[in-house]
């Protein structure tokens, strides 16, 4: 593990927080790499994995902390979007899901999980729940909205 590993990401006996703790303007950070960009250096909509989209919660993380994850790279870029954006049309909601890993702990880790029809944004869909078949058009609309509302926090290092 890098000796510069952020203290803020370590679990340190902190408990998982309920979904009601998210504020609409909290930022969620997600890493991206060169492979996620189109030829004109725009993030591709198909690079957004949805549902179960992993991010870091800005309350406990900084943009460069996305680089300190398993399979992360110190050259990764980072974009952000808000909790409000993640809850677009009540299609999904963020769930605090700390990763208690010996080498890559991440207290700030969240998953943006898909909601079923009628579920509240304050409901916590369980991890790895069997997915109902949602329409491709609905998932694409969600990913496009996310992409239209991101802010680039860190550019990719050394690729341009």
C-alpha positions in Angstrom: 0.0 0.0 0.0 1.2 3.5 -0.8 2.6 5.3 2.3 0.6 8.3 1.1 -2.7 6.4 1.5 -5.3 8.9 2.6 -6.2 8.6 6.3 -9.8 9.7 5.5 -10.4 6.5 3.6 -9.5 4.2 6.5 -12.4 2.7 8.3 -11.1 3.4 11.8 -14.1 1.8 13.5 -16.6 4.2 11.8 -20.0 2.7 11.1 -21.9 2.6 7.8 -24.3 5.6 7.5 -28.0 5.3 6.5 -29.2 6.7 3.2 -31.0 9.6 4.9 -27.5 11.1 5.8 -26.9 12.0 2.1 -27.5 15.7 1.3 -28.7 16.7 -2.2 -25.6 18.8 -2.8 -23.1 16.2 -1.6 -20.6 15.3 -4.4 -20.0 11.8 -5.5 -16.6 11.1 -7.1 -16.0 8.5 -9.8 -12.7 7.7 -11.5 -12.2 7.5 -15.3 -9.4 6.5 -17.5 -8.4 7.0 -21.1 -10.5 4.0 -22.2 -13.6 5.8 -20.9 -13.1 8.6 -23.4 -14.3 9.0 -27.0 -11.8 10.0 -29.8 -12.6 13.6 -29.0 -11.8 13.1 -25.3 -15.4 13.1 -24.1 -16.6 10.6 -21.5 -18.6 7.9 -23.2 -22.1 7.2 -21.9 -21.4 3.4 -22.1 -18.5 3.8 -19.7 -21.0 4.4 -16.9 -21.9 1.2 -15.3 -25.4 1.3 -14.1 -26.9 0.0 -11.8 -24.4 -0.6 -8.9 -22.2 2.3 -9.9 -19.3 2.8 -7.4 -18.2 6.2 -6.2 -16.6 8.0 -3.3 -18.8 10.2 -1.1 -17.4 13.7 -1.0 -18.2 14.1 2.7 -15.3 11.7 3.4 -13.2 11.9 0.3 -11.4 14.2 -2.1 -11.3 13.8 -5.9 -7.8 12.3 -6.0 -8.8 9.6 -3.5 -10.5 7.7 -6.3 -6.9 6.7 -7.4 -6.5 4.7 -4.1 -8.6 1.7 -4.9 -8.0 -1.8 -6.1 -7.2 -1.6 -9.8 -7.0 2.2 -9.5 -4.2 4.1 -11.2 -2.4 7.3 -10.1 -3.1 8.7 -13.6 -6.9 8.3 -13.4 -9.1 11.3 -13.8 -12.1 12.0 -11.6 -15.5 13.4 -12.3 -18.3 14.3 -9.8 -22.0 14.6 -9.7 -24.4 15.4 -6.9 -26.6 13.1 -4.8 -29.6 15.0 -6.4 -28.3 14.0 -9.9 -27.9 10.4 -8.7 -31.5 10.4 -7.7 -32.8 11.5 -11.1 -36.5 10.5 -11.5 -36.2 8.2 -8.5 -34.4 5.7 -10.7 -31.6 5.2 -8.3 -30.1 6.3 -4.9 -26.7 6.2 -3.3 -26.0 3.7 -0.5 -23.1 4.0 1.8 -21.1 0.8 1.4 -17.7 1.1 3.1 -15.0 -1.3 1.9 -13.1 -2.9 4.7 -10.1 -4.1 2.8 -6.6 -4.6 4.3 -4.8 -2.8 1.5 -7.5 -0.6 0.0 -10.0 0.4 2.7 -12.5 3.0 1.7 -14.9 4.4 4.2 -16.2 6.9 1.6 -17.3 4.1 -0.8 -20.9 4.3 -2.0 -22.9 2.4 -4.6 -25.6 4.1 -6.7 -28.2 1.4 -6.7 -31.3 1.1 -8.9 -34.7 1.5 -7.2 -37.7 -0.5 -8.1 -40.9 1.4 -9.0 -42.5 2.9 -5.9 -39.3 2.8 -3.7 -38.3 6.0 -2.0 -34.8 7.5 -2.6 -34.3 7.0 1.2 -34.8 3.2 0.8 -31.5 1.3 0.7 -31.6 -1.3 -2.0 -29.6 -4.3 -0.8 -26.2 -5.2 -2.3 -26.3 -7.6 -5.2 -30.1 -7.8 -5.1 -31.6 -9.7 -8.0 -32.5 -7.1 -10.5 -35.8 -6.7 -12.1 -35.4 -6.3 -15.8 -35.6 -2.5 -16.3 -35.8 -1.1 -19.8 -32.6 -0.3 -21.7 -34.1 3.1 -22.6 -34.6 3.9 -18.9 -31.1 3.0 -18.0 -29.7 4.9 -21.0 -31.8 8.0 -20.1 -30.3 7.8 -16.6 -26.7 7.5 -17.8 -27.2 10.3 -20.2 -28.6 12.6 -17.5 -25.6 11.7 -15.3 -23.2 12.5 -18.1 -24.9 15.8 -18.7 -24.4 16.8 -15.1 -20.9 15.8 -14.3 -18.0 18.1 -13.4 -14.5 17.1 -14.2 -12.5 17.3 -11.0 -9.2 15.8 -12.1 -8.0 15.3 -15.7 -6.2 12.1 -16.6 -2.5 12.5 -16.0 -0.1 12.3 -19.0 -2.3 11.0 -21.7 -2.9 13.9 -24.0 
